[in-house]
Amino acid sequence: MSGGKKIKKAAVLVDVKTKRYLEESQSFTTIHKLAKQLHGKRIAHISVSSRRGGVAQIIKNLIKFLKVVGVKVDWYTLPESRHFFNVSRNFRDVLQGKRKKVFKDDVDFYQKYQEKLASQIKIKNYSLIILHDYQTLFMTNKLGENSKLIWQFHLDADWDNIDQTIKEKIKLQLRHCDRYIFSAKDYIPNFINSDHCKIIPPAINPVEKKNISLSQSVINKKLKRLGIDPKKPILVQVDRFNPYKDQLGFLKAYHIAKIKHPDLQIVFVSHKTNTVDVEFENIYQKLKKLSRGDSNVFFFISKENNDDMVRLFQSCATVVVQKATKQGFGLAVTEAMWKSKAVIIAPTVGALLQVKNGKSGFVANNSKECAEFICQLVENQQLRSAIEHTSKEVVQKKFLFPRLVKDYLLIMNEALH
């Protein structure tokens, strides 16, 4: 392996707020009972990163909650590698229908790289290992020798149109797994036994700092320092810059809506990795070029944790627009709805689990429709207030962490017993 790269163990500490929240939740007795069945077992999660993205956020909070009820759990993440990053992007594009094939040399590299990383884990220490996404797919044959395996896939894959060679390799790897987790029923490929699958929609930890709304006085001070007018309507999107997130479509909707509402402001909140990301830069430069001369367009991009920016702009937004055309679930939608925000989405499976058109948000099929919904929400305070109220209720009922912890404990116990 080039550079002697090592798999890393991520540290997760339990905070007092999370502990108190779980212990006071209605689900605590059930969760505690399920956790007792894992006594004497040790669990490991393996994912690509612990620092950014929705998957990392879910794993980090899941481990916190599991530790509260005494479950022994570790978390391994992969070392940063430009070649691995680029091949991973090619795999993602194949899985999501944008690209037809991954070159054989890249597939061979991907497999050997993952297998070498897997060999660094002392698998005898773990009764159960949960692997996340395609970046860990080729670890299954190594790790399944002594441990039970669960593979969780967080993406919206176009399984019917995937290159047959790649599909056969995926099928071969997944044979080593005992259970599978998907965010929605529609995401399960037809070559996996659905009896071994569990649908676990993501959720948020409501007491995590990122998910607690800021007061209006704090918002006003922070926005003024950033040159944003808190008295004028603010449109916000929180997402990585890649073609599936459709920031360009959001900017187009803003331009259309701005004809009617010239005081609109638009904010793009994103993060980038330390690895050179040509895709990110291409979209960023296009956005800057298309918004040149417009002082109401703002970009806030961080290389590390951007939770403070996410919290600020989701708290201050008049309308949140998450127009991704491909996504596994869309936790940024959940976060905004929890902060009682009106959200406009594109009709992806994960987002549609959260937003009902005209009730808990709006579903836009294109930039023109998105602009029309923006105008409605900016103009009609009563409509916006009704949607804001409903959106928070949806998250309260379906997408908070105690439900997710219970779902994970159920499938972990199934795999082990």
N, C-alpha and C positions, 0 to 999 in steps of 0.2 A: 504494500500500500504506500503510495507516494507520501513522503514526508513523515512516515510513521504516525499517521493520524490515529487518534485514540477516541473511542466513544467516551462520553462524559456523563457523570452522574449529577443531576440537578437537585439542589437542596430546596425543600419546601417546608416553611415553618407555619405552624397553626397560629392564627391571631385570635385575640380574645373575642372580637366581634363575631367572627365566624363560629367559634365554639358556642358562644351564648345563643346565637341565632339558631343553630341546629338543635341545641338542647331544648329550646323553647318552641320549636316547630311541632305541628300536629303529627308529623311523620316520625318523630324521634323514636318512639317506642318500637315501631316496625323496623326502622333502620337499625337500631341497636340489636334487635333480635336476629336480623339477617347477618349482621356483622359478627355475632357470636359464632355463627356456623363456620366462619373462616379462621377460628382460633387455631394457632399453630401453623397457619399457612403464610407464605410470603408472596407478595404480588409485585410484578414489575411492569411499568409502561415504557415503551420505546417510541419516540417520535423524532421528527427532524429538528425541532428547536424548542427551547423552553422560554424564549424571550419575546416572541412576537407571533401574532396571528390568533385566530379563534381556537384552533386545536390546542395550542399551548395554554391558552386561558382556561379551557375546559379541564385539561389534565391537572393544571396547577390547583384549581379549586376543588376538583374531585379528590385529589390527594389530601388536601386540607381536611375535608369533611370526613374522609375515611380514617384519617389519623385520630380525629375526635372520638370515634367509636372503636378505637383500638386495633384497626387493621394495619398490618405491617406492609408498607408499600414503598418501592423505589421508582425512580424515573431516570431513564437514560436518554441522552440526545446525541445526535450525530455531529461530528466535527464539520466545520465549514470547509467546503472544497468547491472551487470554481467549476471544475469539470463535472463533479457530481450535481451541482446546481443546474448547469446547462442541460445535462441529460435528464434530470428530473423535470425540467420545463418541457422537454420534448415528450416525455412520458405523459405529463399532464395534458399536453395538446392532443396526443393520440387518444387518451381516455375521454376527452371532452369534444372530440370530433373535429378539431381544427387542423390536425395533421394526420396523414395516413400511416406513416411508418416511423419506427426508430431504427437506425442503422444497426446491423448485427454487432459491430465492434462496440457500439455504445451499450447495447443490451448485455454483452459479455462483461464489459467494465462494470456496469451497474450491479450485476449479479455478484461478481467477485468482490467488489467493494463492500457490499452489504454483508456478504458471508464472512469476510475478514473482520468486520466490526462485530458481528454476532459472536464470533469465536472469542472475543475479549470478555464476554459476559460469563460469569460463573453460573451456568444454568441450573446446576444442582441446588443452588440457594433458593430457587423459585418454584413454587407449585404451579403458578399461573403467570403467563406473560401476555400482555395486551399490546399488540403491534398496531401502529397508526399509519394508515395510508400507504401509497405505492412506494414511498421512500424506504419502507421496511419490508416490502413484499418478499424479497429474496432472502430474508433471514429465516423464513419458516422452516426450511428443511434442517437447518442447524439447531434452532432453538426447540423444535418439536420433539427432539430425541428424549428429553427428560422432563419436559414441562408441558402442561396443557396450554394451548394457544387460543387466543381470541384475536381476530383481525377486525379492526374498525376502519371503515372507509367513509371519509367525511365529504367526498366530492359528489357532484352530479355527473355521472359518467354516461357516455353514449355507447352502452354495451353492444347494441345491435350492429354498430358500424365500425367497431374496432378491428384493426388488422388481425386476421386469423392466427398468424404466427404469435403475435403478442398475446392474444386471448388464450391460446393453448398454454403459453408459459405461465400466465396468471392462474389458469385452472390447475396446472400442475403444482404450483406453490401453495394454493389455497387448500389442496387436499390434506395438508399437514395440520390444518386448523380444526379446532373442536367446535368453535362457535364464531358467529359473525355479528357485527353491529353496523346498522345503517341508520341514517337520520329520517328516512321516509321509506315506505313500502315500495314506491316507484323506483327506488335506487337499487333494489336487489336484482342482480343478474340472474338470468334463467338457468345458468349452469351451477348455481348453489342451491342446496336443499333448504328451502325456506323454513323448514321445521327447526333448523339449527341457527336461524337468524333472529335477532331481536331489534325492534325499532326503538331507538332512543333519540328523540329530538333533543338538541342541545338546550342549555338553560344558562341563566346568569346567577351569580351570587349577589343578592341585593344589598348586602352590607359591605361589599368591596368598594373602596374609595371611588373607583371609576364609575360606579353605578349610582352614586348618590348625587342628586341634583344640587347645583350651587344656588345660593340665594341671589335675587336680582341685584342687590347692591354690590355683591362680589363680582357678578357678571359684568355690570356696568363699568366698574373700575378696570377690570382686566381687558375688556374690549376697547376702551378708550386708549389704553396703553398700546394696543395693537393697531390703532388707527381705524377701528370698525365702529360704526355708529349704532349703538344699541336701540335707538328710536326708529331705525329703518328696518324693514323686513330682511331676515337673514336666511339664506338657503344653505344647507350643509350636506356634504357627502363625506363619509368616513370609509376609506377603502384603499387597498393597494392599487398602484397604477399598473393595470394590465388590461389587455383588450376585452376581457370578460366583464370587467367592472363598469365599462361604458362611461367613463368620465367625460368623453367627448360628446356623448349623447346628452348628458346632464348639462354641459355648457351650452349646447344647442338649444335645449329647453329654456335655459336662462335667457338666452338672447331673444327668443320668441316672446317670453313673458315680459321681458324688459320693455318691449314696445308699449305695453299697456301700463307697466309699473316701472318707470325709469329709476326709481330709488332702490330697487332690489340690490342686495349684496349677496355674493356667492363665495362659499368657503370650501376648499378642498383640504381634507385632513388625510395624510398618508404617512407611511413609513417605508424605508428602504433598507435592504440588507447591506452588510459590508462588502458582499460580493458584487463585482461589476454586473449591473443589470441593464442591458441594452434596451429591453422592452420597456422598463420603467422610464428611462431617459427619453425614449422616443415619444411616449405619450405626454410626459411632462413638457417637453419642448413644444409639441403641437398645441397643448393647452395654453402655454405662455404666448405663443405666436398668435393664436386666435383671440386672445384676450388683451393683446398689447394696447396700451392707451386707456384701458378701462380701470379706473382706480377703485372700483367696487368688486374686483376679483382678487381673492386672497388664497395663498398656498401656505400650508403649515406642514412641513415634512421633517420627520425625525429619523435618526438612524437607530436609536434605542427605544426605550419605553415611551409611548406617546399617550399614555392614559390620561395625563392632565389635560392635554389638548382635546382629546376625545370627550372628556367630561365637560370641559368648558363649552365646546361648540354644540354638543348635543343638548346641553342645558339652555343655551341661548337661542337655539334655532327656532325660527317661525315655522319652517317646513324642513324635514329631513328627506332627502332623496337618495335611495339606494337602488340604482338602476341596473345592477349586475344582470347580465344575460345568462350567466352560468355561475352557480354557487351551491355549496352543499346545503347551507341553511340560511346564513345571514345573521350572525349575532349582533351586528351593528343595528339591524332592524329591531331586534329584541331590546337592546340597550336604550335606543331612542324611545321606543314605546313605553318602557318602564319609567322613563323620565316624562311621560305624558306628552309625547310629541306626535303630531300628525306626520305620517310617513307615506311617501309615494314609492312604490316598488315596480319592478318589471315582473312579469308572470313566470317566475321560476318556482319549482316545487317547494323548496325550503321556505321562501318568503311567503308563498301562498298558505303555508301552514299557520302563519301568523297574522296575515292581513286579509280581511274580508272587504272587498271593494265597496266603498261608500259607508262602511260601518267602523272599522278599526284602522282605516287608511284608504289609499287609492291604488289601483293597479293600472299602470300605463303601458300600453303596447309599443309606444314610440315617443319621440321627443315632443311632437306636437301635442299629443294627449297629456304628456307630463306637464307641459307649459300651461295647458288649460286647467289642470288640477291645481297647479301652483297659484294661478290667478284666483281660482275659487277660494282656496284656503286663505290667501292673503286678504281678499275682499270680505269674506264672510266669517266674522269672529264667532258667531253662534255655531256654524258648521264645524269650524276648527275646534272649538271647545268640546263639542259633543264627541268628535273623533279622538281627541286627546284623552278624554275620560275613559272611553271604551278601550283604547289601546293599552292603557295601564292595567285595566281589568283582565284583558286577555293574557298578559304576562303573569299576572298574579295567579291566575287559575292553572296555567299550563307550563310555564317556562321558567320556574324558579328552581334552585338547586336541590332542595330536598327530594323532589320527584325524580330528578336525574340520579341522585345517589342511590335511591331505592332501586331504580331500574338496573344500575350497574351491579349492585349487590345480588340481585336476582340472577343475572346471567353468569356472574362469577361463581355463584353457588351451583348453578346448573352445570357449568363446565367441569367443576371439581368433584361433584357427587353423582 
